[in-house]
Amino acid sequence: MTETTIVPTPPYLAGHGLLTGRSVLITAAAGVGIGFATAKKAVEEGCRAIMISDIHPRRLDEAAERLRQLRADVQVSAQICDVTKEDDVVALVEAAEDRLGGIDVLINNAGLGGLKPLVEMTDQEWNLVLDVTLTGTMRMTRAVLKKMIPRRRGAIVNNASVLGWRAQKGQAHYAAAKAGVMALTRCSGVEAAEHGIRINAVSPSIAMHDFLRRAVPQEALDALASQEAFGRAAEVWEIANVIMFLASDYAGYMVGEVVSVSSQHA
């Protein structure tokens, strides 16, 4: 058996002002995953104001404080939001519109996974993953588009997954939800484009963080990482880099696209 070659992680990239003057709203941005890495990158890329949401109050407050320490001149706000609840979503968007002076960029990061064979999966388990991951993305997109359309500008970036394309045992609910996010991105992107709004998505393969390590057995994570061309999982900030690109004017002609962020073919 050939030993996997692991290509080292590249140096962390400094900001280049990609979001200078923009306001950003990010869901599920507390903790150590892609959401917080993206919020950190948005601050480093020059956003003027940012609001983060999550369902964990303590982690959310801690995340907001960490962002404030990055730049003294950025306005940081935080609000609890459960994306399975329409009232929470509407309240979050209204608060963001008020505190940010209008939402320029929405990043839909909220999602829920799990590991369960389909024959053992309950309706409740299936419905919860789809409600958070797919319907939650729809709820946020719908609410924010109602604010962006009259202004005729804005960018929305969704977090999908290569599992929307690939098959993996125990992931039927998550894969179905992420495939739905891809389809939602394409259809809503076409609808929003005529109003000057861009909707695109990233599709990561595997990005390592502590929450993932607690949810998935280490042997399974090691096996997935070994399949990558670099022989390792992505760092969460490597995914965030691509999200920043899609949120910026550099992606100005991209609509309804799903960008695979992996070191292997999607």
N, C-alpha and C positions, 0 to 999 in steps of 0.2 A: 504493500500500500504506500503510495507516494505521500510524503509529508507535505502539509500545506505551507506555502510560503506566505508569511505575513508582511505586508508592506506597511511601514510605519505611518502613523497619522501625520499629516502635514501641519505646519505651524498654524496657529490660530490667526485668522485674518482680521486686521483692523478695519474699522468702518471707512467707507468712501463717500459718505454723504448721499447715499441712494434715496433716503427718505427725508431729506432736509425739508423742513416746513410742513410735513404731513402729520396728520393725527392717525392713531392706530388703535384698533380694538381687537383683542385676542381672547378667545375662549380657552378654558382649561390651561391657564398659563402659570399656575402655582407649581411648586415642586422642582423636579430635576429633569423633566422630559423635554420634548421638542417645543412645547408651548412656552416654557420659561426661556429656553435658549433663543427662541424667536423674539420674545419680548426684549431680551438683552440686546440682541442684534439690532432691533428697531431703534433702541435708544442710541446704540453706537453708530447707527447709520443716520442719525441726525433728526429723528422725528421730534416735533415740537411738543407733542402731548401723547400720552398713551393710557389706555384703560385696559386692565386685565380682569378676567373673571375666573371663577372656579367654584366648586362646591365645598371646599375645605377652608373654613374661615382662618384658622391659624396659619396654614401654609400660604394662603392668599396674602395676608398681612405681611408675612415675612418676605414674600416675593416682591411685593410693592416697595418695601423698605430697601431691599437690595437694589432695585432699579433706581430709586432715588439717590443712592450713593454713587451711582455711575456718573450722573451728570446733574449738577445743581440747577441747571436752567430748564430741565424738562419737567413738565407737569405730569405726575403719575397719579392715577386714580385706580381704585379697585372696588369691585362689587360682586357679591355672591350671585351666582346664576346657575340654575339647573336647566339645561337646554331641553329637557323633556317637558318642561312646564312653559306654556305659552305666556302666562303672566310674567314669569321671570325674564323671559326673552324680551318681551316688550319693555319691561322696566329697565333692563340693562341698556337697550338701544336708546331709550329716551334719556337715561342718565348720561350715556356716552355723548349723545348729541349736545347735551347741555354743557357738560364739563369739558369736552374736547373742542367745542365750537364747531361741531359737525364732524362726521366720521369720513375720513379720506380713504382709509384702508381697513378692511375687515379680514381677519385671519381665523378661519374656522378650524380649530384644533381639537375640539372636544370629541372624544371617541371612547368606546369601551370594547374590550376584547374578551378573551377567555379561551379555554382549551377543553372541548367536550365533543366526543363523537356524536354524529347526528342522531343515531338511534337512541342515545341516552339523553338527548337535549329536550328540555321541556319547552312548552310554548312561552312560558314566562322568560326563560333564559334567552330564547330567540328574539322575542319582542323587545326585551330591554336593550340588547346590543343594537338592534335596528333603530330603536327609538332615540338612543343617545347619538349613535354614529351617523346615521343617515337622516332621520327625521329632524334631529337637532340641528344638523347642518342646513337643512331646508328652512327650518323656522328662523334661524339667524339670518340666512340669506334673504328670505322674504321680508323680514322686518327692516333690514338695512337698505335693501333696494328701494323701499318706499321713501327713504330719506335721500338716497343718492340720485334717484331718477330726476326729481325736480332740479337738482343742481347740475345734472348732465356730466357727472364726473365721478370717479372712484375706482377702486380696485378691490377685488375679493379673491383670496387664495384659500383653497380648501386642502385639507390634509387627507389624502387617500392612502392607498397602500398597493404594493405590487401584488398582494393577494387578491386584488380586484381582477387581476389577469391570470394568476397562477392557482394551482391546486395545492392544498396542504391539509393533511389530516387534522381533524379536530377544530377546524376554523370555518366551518360552513356558514355560521351566522356572521362572523366578522368579515369574511370574504364577500358574502352577499351584500353586506352593508357598504363595504368599500367600493365594490363594483357599482353600487347605486350612487355613491358619491361621485364617481367618475361620470356616470350618465347625467346626473344632476348638473355637474359642472359644464358639460357640453351643451345641454339644453338651455339652462339658465344663462350661460354665456352668450349664446346666440340671441336670446331675448334682450339681454342687457346691453349688448353691443350697440344697438341702434340709439341708445341713450348715452353713449360715450363712456360706458362702464365696462371694465374688463374682469372676467371671472375665469380663473385658471386653477390648476391643482398640482400639488406635488404628490409623488407616489413612491415613498421610501420602501426599501427592502427591510433592513434591520438596523435600527439605531439603538445603541446600548445605553441604558440608564437604570437606576436602582429600582424603579417601579416595575420595569420589565423583568428584572432579575427575581423579584419577589413573586411575579405572576407565572413565570414559565420556568420549568426545570433547567438547571444550568447545562445539562447534557444536550438538551434540545437547542438552547441558544448557541452552544459551541458548534453543533452540527450545522446550524443555519449560517453562522459566521464563516465557517470553513468553506462554504459553497460560493462565497463572494470572491471575485477575482483578486481583490486585495487581501483575502484571507482573514479579514476582520470585519466586524460590524462598523457602521458609520458612527461617528460622534454626533450627538444631537445638533451641535452647531453647524455641522456639514449640511444637514437638512435645512437648517435655518438660513444658511447662505442662499440656497436656491429659492426659498420663500421670499427673501428680500429682493432677489432679482425679479421674480414675478410680480411683486408689489410695486416695483419701481418703473420708471419710464423706459428703462432698457427693454422691457417686455411690452412695449407700447403697441405692437402689432399682433400680440398673442391673445386669442379669445377661445375659450372652451378647450384649452389644451391640458393634457395630463402629462407632466414631466416625470419620467422615471428617475429617481435618485438612488441609484444602486451601482455596484461595480460588476454587474453582470447584465445580460440581456433580459429585459422585462418578459 
